[in-house]
Amino acid sequence: MVITLASCNSNKSEKASDELAVYQCPMQCEGEKTYSEAGSCPVCKMDLQPIEVLETKVLDENSVSEESIFNLTSTWNTEEGEKIQLEDLKGKTLVMVMIYTTCKAACPRLVADMRNIEAQISKEKLDNLRFVLVSIDPKTDTSERLKAFAKENLMDGEQWTFLQGTESSVQEFANVLSVKYKKISPLDFSHSNIISVFNDKGELIHQQEGLGVDNKETVETILQLTQE
């Protein structure tokens, strides 16, 4: 992408560039040593030349890969009635699952699996972790219903987030997770049973499929991500 700056902003642009500039001897007399201000090399006396290391670093830290779920721009409602985008979850390891609150078969077991995973994580690491449950039944699972469900299942701590979207945003997100679901009655769905782990940049790292399965690999993945 090419960004064209108008001439009236040239002074502002030059100032911003100066703030990001890093200088180095063109002969690298001092190896990789850099300076924050223009000047001359103390060894060969040549003028220091600007390099773009700092600017590149800033861009890299703020960017997300094409595989990141943070590229999705849909808006979601939390159990607290707040509106967020997935990008608002950036910076924490995410453990995500899709459920619906009226489910009487698979979802209670998925909830138990999520709580079992949480129980194996130390309190210190929980600060860098977020458990996210996305409803596949947005018509029934309002913010109020999700909040009640969270309390009923002792999942109302800060590390837990419940999301209600639109039918289209839920379908889009399910496609990203390779979760299949289908409505089979007014309050019942058939669906995949998958727990997904994302790094703090929103990139899918690991998936656990099935109910009540050995979650050792899932926990190990989470522990590795939360210590980085």
C-alpha positions as CSV (number, residue, x, y, z in Angstrom):
1,M,0.0,0.0,0.0
2,V,1.3,3.5,-1.0
3,I,0.4,6.4,1.2
4,T,0.7,9.9,-0.4
5,L,1.1,12.8,1.9
6,A,-0.1,16.3,1.0
7,S,2.6,19.0,0.9
8,C,0.9,21.0,3.7
9,N,1.8,18.1,6.1
10,S,5.4,17.8,5.0
11,N,6.8,19.5,8.2
12,K,4.7,17.2,10.4
13,S,5.9,14.2,8.4
14,E,9.5,15.2,8.6
15,K,9.2,15.7,12.3
16,A,7.7,12.2,12.7
17,S,10.5,10.7,10.6
18,D,13.1,12.5,12.7
19,E,11.6,11.1,15.9
20,L,11.9,7.6,14.5
21,A,15.3,8.0,12.9
22,V,18.3,6.0,14.0
23,Y,21.8,6.9,12.9
24,Q,24.9,4.7,12.1
25,C,28.3,5.1,10.6
26,P,28.2,4.1,7.0
27,M,31.6,2.3,7.5
28,Q,30.3,0.6,10.6
29,C,33.5,1.5,12.5
30,E,31.8,0.6,15.7
31,G,30.0,-2.5,14.4
32,E,26.2,-2.3,14.8
33,K,26.3,0.6,17.3
34,T,23.6,3.3,16.5
35,Y,22.9,6.8,17.7
36,S,19.6,8.6,18.3
37,E,20.8,11.9,16.8
38,A,22.7,13.0,13.7
39,G,26.4,13.7,14.0
40,S,29.7,12.3,12.9
41,C,31.4,9.0,13.6
42,P,33.9,9.3,16.5
43,V,36.3,7.0,14.7
44,C,36.4,8.0,11.0
45,K,34.6,11.3,11.4
46,M,32.2,10.6,8.6
47,D,28.6,11.8,8.9
48,L,26.3,9.3,10.5
49,Q,23.6,8.1,8.1
50,P,19.9,7.5,9.1
51,I,18.6,4.0,9.1
52,E,15.0,2.7,9.5
53,V,15.4,0.1,12.2
54,L,13.2,1.8,14.7
55,E,10.4,2.6,12.3
56,T,10.3,-1.0,11.1
57,K,10.2,-2.3,14.6
58,V,7.2,0.0,15.4
59,L,5.3,-1.2,12.3
60,D,6.0,-4.9,13.1
61,E,4.7,-4.6,16.7
62,N,1.4,-3.1,15.5
63,S,0.7,-5.3,12.6
64,V,-1.1,-8.6,12.5
65,S,-0.7,-11.5,10.0
66,E,-3.2,-12.5,7.4
67,E,-4.0,-15.6,9.5
68,S,-5.0,-13.5,12.6
69,I,-8.6,-13.5,13.8
70,F,-8.1,-9.8,14.6
71,N,-8.6,-9.1,10.9
72,L,-12.3,-9.9,11.4
73,T,-14.2,-6.6,11.9
74,S,-17.5,-7.8,13.2
75,T,-18.9,-6.4,16.5
76,W,-19.8,-8.6,19.4
77,N,-21.8,-8.2,22.6
78,T,-20.2,-9.5,25.8
79,E,-22.0,-10.9,28.8
80,E,-21.7,-7.5,30.4
81,G,-23.5,-5.8,27.5
82,E,-20.3,-4.2,26.1
83,K,-19.6,-4.0,22.4
84,I,-16.2,-5.2,21.3
85,Q,-14.3,-6.5,18.3
86,L,-12.0,-9.5,18.4
87,E,-9.1,-7.2,18.2
88,D,-9.9,-5.9,21.6
89,L,-8.7,-9.3,22.9
90,K,-5.3,-8.7,21.5
91,G,-2.3,-9.2,23.8
92,K,-3.6,-12.3,25.6
93,T,-3.5,-16.0,24.8
94,L,-7.0,-17.0,23.9
95,V,-8.8,-20.3,24.5
96,M,-12.0,-20.3,22.5
97,V,-15.0,-22.6,22.1
98,M,-18.4,-22.3,20.5
99,I,-21.4,-23.4,22.5
100,Y,-25.1,-22.5,23.2
101,T,-26.6,-22.2,26.6
102,T,-29.7,-24.4,26.1
103,C,-27.6,-27.4,25.1
104,K,-28.1,-30.4,27.3
105,A,-25.6,-32.8,25.8
106,A,-22.3,-31.7,24.3
107,C,-22.0,-28.1,25.6
108,P,-22.0,-29.0,29.4
109,R,-19.1,-31.3,28.7
110,L,-17.3,-28.6,26.6
111,V,-17.7,-26.2,29.5
112,A,-16.3,-28.9,31.9
113,D,-13.3,-29.3,29.6
114,M,-12.7,-25.5,29.6
115,R,-12.9,-25.4,33.4
116,N,-10.6,-28.4,33.6
117,I,-8.0,-26.6,31.4
118,E,-8.3,-23.5,33.6
119,A,-7.7,-25.6,36.8
120,Q,-4.3,-26.6,35.4
121,I,-3.1,-23.0,34.9
122,S,-1.5,-21.1,37.7
123,K,-3.1,-17.9,38.9
124,E,0.0,-15.9,37.7
125,K,-0.5,-17.1,34.1
126,L,-4.2,-16.5,34.1
127,D,-3.5,-12.8,33.9
128,N,-2.2,-13.4,30.4
129,L,-5.0,-15.7,29.4
130,R,-8.6,-15.3,28.3
131,F,-11.2,-18.0,28.0
132,V,-13.8,-17.0,25.3
133,L,-17.1,-18.8,24.7
134,V,-18.9,-17.8,21.5
135,S,-22.6,-18.6,21.2
136,I,-23.9,-20.2,18.1
137,D,-27.4,-19.3,19.0
138,P,-27.3,-15.4,19.1
139,K,-31.2,-15.1,19.1
140,T,-31.5,-17.0,22.4
141,D,-28.2,-16.2,24.0
142,T,-28.5,-12.5,24.8
143,S,-26.0,-10.7,27.0
144,E,-28.3,-11.2,30.0
145,R,-28.6,-15.0,29.3
146,L,-24.9,-15.4,28.8
147,K,-24.2,-13.6,32.1
148,A,-26.6,-15.8,34.0
149,F,-25.0,-18.9,32.4
150,A,-21.5,-17.7,33.4
151,K,-22.6,-17.3,37.0
152,E,-24.4,-20.7,37.0
153,N,-21.2,-22.4,35.8
154,L,-18.8,-20.4,38.0
155,M,-17.2,-18.8,34.9
156,D,-17.7,-15.2,35.8
157,G,-14.1,-14.3,36.7
158,E,-12.1,-11.7,34.7
159,Q,-10.5,-14.4,32.6
160,W,-13.8,-15.5,31.2
161,T,-15.6,-13.7,28.3
162,F,-18.9,-14.7,26.6
163,L,-19.7,-13.3,23.1
164,Q,-23.0,-12.9,21.3
165,G,-22.8,-11.9,17.6
166,T,-25.1,-11.8,14.6
167,E,-25.9,-15.0,12.6
168,S,-23.5,-13.9,9.9
169,S,-20.6,-13.0,12.2
170,V,-21.1,-16.3,14.1
171,Q,-21.0,-18.2,10.8
172,E,-17.9,-16.3,9.7
173,F,-16.1,-17.1,13.0
174,A,-17.2,-20.8,12.8
175,N,-15.6,-21.0,9.4
176,V,-12.3,-19.7,10.7
177,L,-12.3,-22.4,13.5
178,S,-13.6,-25.1,11.1
179,V,-16.6,-25.6,13.4
180,K,-19.7,-27.0,11.8
181,Y,-23.1,-26.4,13.3
182,K,-26.7,-26.9,12.2
183,K,-30.0,-26.0,13.7
184,I,-32.1,-29.1,14.2
185,S,-34.9,-27.7,16.3
186,P,-35.9,-24.3,17.7
187,L,-33.5,-24.6,20.7
188,D,-31.2,-27.4,19.6
189,F,-28.1,-27.5,17.3
190,S,-25.7,-30.2,16.2
191,H,-22.2,-28.9,16.2
192,S,-18.5,-29.7,16.3
193,N,-16.7,-30.0,19.6
194,I,-13.5,-28.0,19.2
195,I,-11.5,-26.0,21.7
196,S,-9.0,-23.6,19.9
197,V,-5.9,-21.9,21.3
198,F,-4.7,-18.6,19.8
199,N,-1.5,-16.7,20.6
200,D,-1.6,-13.0,21.6
201,K,-1.6,-12.0,18.0
202,G,-4.8,-13.9,17.2
203,E,-3.1,-16.7,15.3
204,L,-4.4,-20.2,15.6
205,I,-1.8,-22.4,17.3
206,H,-3.6,-25.6,18.5
207,Q,-7.0,-27.3,18.5
208,Q,-8.5,-30.0,20.7
209,E,-11.4,-31.9,19.2
210,G,-13.8,-34.2,21.1
211,L,-15.4,-34.3,24.5
212,G,-13.5,-35.3,27.7
213,V,-10.3,-36.0,25.8
214,D,-6.8,-35.8,27.2
215,N,-6.0,-32.1,27.2
216,K,-2.3,-32.4,28.1
217,E,-1.2,-31.0,24.8
218,T,-3.6,-28.2,25.0
219,V,-2.4,-27.2,28.5
220,E,1.2,-27.5,27.4
221,T,0.5,-25.2,24.4
222,I,-1.2,-22.6,26.7
223,L,1.7,-22.7,29.2
224,Q,4.2,-22.2,26.5
225,L,2.4,-19.2,25.0
226,T,1.8,-17.5,28.4
227,Q,5.4,-17.6,29.3
228,E,6.7,-16.0,26.1
